[in-house]
Amino acid sequence: MSAITRRTILMAGAGAGAVLTAPGSARETTGQADIIVVGAGVFGAWTATHLQRAGKKVTLVDAWGPAHSRASSGGESRMTRAAYGPDAIYARMAWESLAEWKALSARAELPVFHRSGVLFFFGQEEPYVVQSLEVHRALGLPTERLEPAELRRRFPQMAWDGVALGLYEPDFGALMARRAVQVLVAEFVKAGGRYEQAAIAPPEASGDRLGGIRTSGGEMLSAEHYAFTCGPWLPKLFPDVLGRRIFPTRQEVFFFAPEAGDDRFSPAHLPGWADFNQGDIFYGFPDLEGRGFKIAHDAHGIAVDPDRNERTHTPEALAEVRAYMRRRFPALAERPLAEARVCQYENSANGDFLIDRHPRWNNVLLVGGGSGHGFKHGPAVGRYAAALLTGTLARPEPRFSLASKGEKEARAVH
Ligand SMILES: Cc1cc2nc3c(=O)[nH]c(=O)nc-3n(C[C@H](O)[C@H](O)[C@H](O)COP(=O)(O)OP(=O)(O)OC[C@H]3O[C@@H](n4cnc5c(N)ncnc54)[C@H](O)[C@@H]3O)c2cc1C
């Protein structure tokens, strides 16, 4: 990373708004930017990158900085896998995205992707397994079906009672989330993209196009097109359109310290894992880069406002993961908590993403609804969003359309 790009990211991390002119002044960015992307999480960073690759002049704006600690993309690690049961669309996107993640990891100073493998396991032969295997066969993925004896042999550090089979994806693993987004934004800036730190007010326009966006300092920024990739903040920016279609929920994640010298929970011996648990999923990672063994309950937590969500873990959630570990990871169940993080999912009603035009303003694209599984798809989502913005794709995929987004939560994508 060059000195300039390092400084850009450090300024972003420190909340320095110095890139903008004085509050209250008006400034046209037309001529500088063809497209303004608001939100530098994983979806915004990849959207900006793909637009830049398509030759567009892009300004990327974020209120707090790329993958800051309260953004959904701001966590330590995110799983990438192609097991999606019947949802072949997400298996394909994950596979397509993996190539981009590996390439980014190869360019970065520190790894963005750890090929730890991913193991899903099941108490019974779920349709999810059969469907995932069919899709993977068609994609040519080397996914293995593991019987209980093989699970015990390969992963003796886990307790396998009640498990009927496993699905092992050797090519997938862990993405270092915050690092990945920050490296990508640094690359974008180095390649001539503009990053600005500013909070954008909920946009307003009376016609069929958005003419400009206003920062909280009162400055107007304008471009031909706009993409809003604001994760759990989307309902606040577009309360009429998304206030009842994106549901941010509180999610807690825990990291435990293995015993000194115990490498059974290192990436060399333990893959990323998820216990399907009849749809009530627990998942986690080995001790990546010494941060500790990670575990979380995938069930949606209470509804939260990302600006008010206190980031202190609850004793109930800690007790819940310890109870789970007693069952499946007994050697870790009483180990000390190394770290806990509180984040939020930004769920659509059924878990499908939103990548569609604003219903009134035809130069505005709305991108979000990552729904607890979006990170891995960042490259594919960005490519897709860029194609809609540049007009190389005329219509959104029906599953990503605004029209398909319900107002009642009924999670279907796992
Ligand atoms: C605990 C947890 C575990 C997860 N695990 C996985 C996993 O294992 N695998 C996986 O694939 N996915 C996972 N996800 C989901 C994934 O992390 C998210 O879907 C993804 O990061 C969403 O990215 P985003 O860019 O849409 O939103 P964000 O990362 O939240 O980015 C939105 C950005 O918009 C900015 N913004 C908002 N409002 C404004 C404004 N008014 N002006 C300027 N900027 C603004 C914010 O500051 C923020 O930086 C997990 C999520 C969580 C919380």
The ligand as a Tripos MOL2 file, in Angstrom:
@<TRIPOS>MOLECULE
LIG
   53    58     1     0     0
SMALL
NO_CHARGES

@<TRIPOS>ATOM
      1 C1        -22.0110  -10.8040   12.7690 C.3       1 LIG1
      2 C2        -22.0940  -10.9240   11.2840 C.ar      1 LIG1
      3 C3        -21.6350  -12.0690   10.6670 C.ar      1 LIG1
      4 C4        -21.7190  -12.2070    9.2940 C.ar      1 LIG1
      5 N1        -21.1990  -13.3230    8.7200 N.ar      1 LIG1
      6 C5        -21.1480  -13.4100    7.3690 C.ar      1 LIG1
      7 C6        -20.4580  -14.5020    6.7660 C.ar      1 LIG1
      8 O1        -19.9040  -15.3730    7.4710 O.2       1 LIG1
      9 N2        -20.4080  -14.5560    5.4170 N.ar      1 LIG1
     10 C7        -20.9770  -13.5880    4.6170 C.ar      1 LIG1
     11 O2        -20.8960  -13.6990    3.4040 O.2       1 LIG1
     12 N3        -21.6230  -12.5240    5.1680 N.ar      1 LIG1
     13 C8        -21.7130  -12.4190    6.5170 C.ar      1 LIG1
     14 N4        -22.3350  -11.3450    7.1030 N.ar      1 LIG1
     15 C9        -23.0480  -10.3760    6.2610 C.3       1 LIG1
     16 C10       -22.1620   -9.3360    5.6360 C.3       1 LIG1
     17 O3        -21.1360   -8.9450    6.5430 O.3       1 LIG1
     18 C11       -23.0210   -8.1310    5.2350 C.3       1 LIG1
     19 O4        -24.1110   -8.5840    4.4500 O.3       1 LIG1
     20 C12       -22.2110   -7.1300    4.4330 C.3       1 LIG1
     21 O5        -21.0350   -6.7730    5.1220 O.3       1 LIG1
     22 C13       -23.0610   -5.8830    4.1590 C.3       1 LIG1
     23 O6        -22.2580   -4.9260    3.5250 O.3       1 LIG1
     24 P1        -22.8360   -3.5180    3.0740 P.3       1 LIG1
     25 O7        -21.7670   -2.9080    2.2520 O.co2     1 LIG1
     26 O8        -24.1880   -3.6850    2.4960 O.co2     1 LIG1
     27 O9        -23.0820   -2.7070    4.4460 O.3       1 LIG1
     28 P2        -22.0300   -2.0110    5.4580 P.3       1 LIG1
     29 O10       -20.7910   -2.7820    5.5800 O.co2     1 LIG1
     30 O11       -22.7720   -1.7210    6.7080 O.co2     1 LIG1
     31 O12       -21.6680   -0.6640    4.7380 O.3       1 LIG1
     32 C14       -22.5560    0.4060    4.6510 C.3       1 LIG1
     33 C15       -21.7540    1.6860    4.7390 C.3       1 LIG1
     34 O13       -22.6220    2.7910    4.4480 O.3       1 LIG1
     35 C16       -22.1900    3.8760    5.2300 C.3       1 LIG1
     36 N5        -23.2860    4.8270    5.3630 N.ar      1 LIG1
     37 C17       -24.4960    4.5860    5.9050 C.ar      1 LIG1
     38 N6        -25.2510    5.6970    5.8850 N.ar      1 LIG1
     39 C18       -24.4830    6.6720    5.3330 C.ar      1 LIG1
     40 C19       -24.7080    8.0330    5.0440 C.ar      1 LIG1
     41 N7        -25.8600    8.6240    5.3340 N.pl3     1 LIG1
     42 N8        -23.7170    8.7450    4.4720 N.ar      1 LIG1
     43 C20       -22.5290    8.1540    4.1820 C.ar      1 LIG1
     44 N9        -22.2720    6.8560    4.4410 N.ar      1 LIG1
     45 C21       -23.2350    6.1320    4.9970 C.ar      1 LIG1
     46 C22       -21.8210    3.2560    6.5590 C.3       1 LIG1
     47 O14       -20.9670    4.0770    7.3050 O.3       1 LIG1
     48 C23       -21.1930    1.9450    6.1420 C.3       1 LIG1
     49 O15       -19.7920    2.0260    6.0720 O.3       1 LIG1
     50 C24       -22.2790  -11.1790    8.5030 C.ar      1 LIG1
     51 C25       -22.7430  -10.0130    9.1050 C.ar      1 LIG1
     52 C26       -22.6340   -9.8770   10.4860 C.ar      1 LIG1
     53 C27       -23.1150   -8.6110   11.1270 C.3       1 LIG1
@<TRIPOS>BOND
     1     1     2 1
     2     2     3 ar
     3     2    52 ar
     4     3     4 ar
     5     4     5 ar
     6     4    50 ar
     7     5     6 ar
     8     6     7 ar
     9     6    13 1
    10     7     8 2
    11     7     9 ar
    12     9    10 ar
    13    10    11 2
    14    10    12 ar
    15    12    13 ar
    16    13    14 ar
    17    14    15 1
    18    14    50 ar
    19    15    16 1
    20    16    17 1
    21    16    18 1
    22    18    19 1
    23    18    20 1
    24    20    21 1
    25    20    22 1
    26    22    23 1
    27    23    24 1
    28    24    25 2
    29    24    26 1
    30    24    27 1
    31    27    28 1
    32    28    29 2
    33    28    30 1
    34    28    31 1
    35    31    32 1
    36    32    33 1
    37    33    34 1
    38    33    48 1
    39    34    35 1
    40    35    36 1
    41    35    46 1
    42    36    37 ar
    43    36    45 ar
    44    37    38 ar
    45    38    39 ar
    46    39    40 ar
    47    39    45 ar
    48    40    41 1
    49    40    42 ar
    50    42    43 ar
    51    43    44 ar
    52    44    45 ar
    53    46    47 1
    54    46    48 1
    55    48    49 1
    56    50    51 ar
    57    51    52 ar
    58    52    53 1
@<TRIPOS>SUBSTRUCTURE
     1 LIG1         1 GROUP 0 **** ****
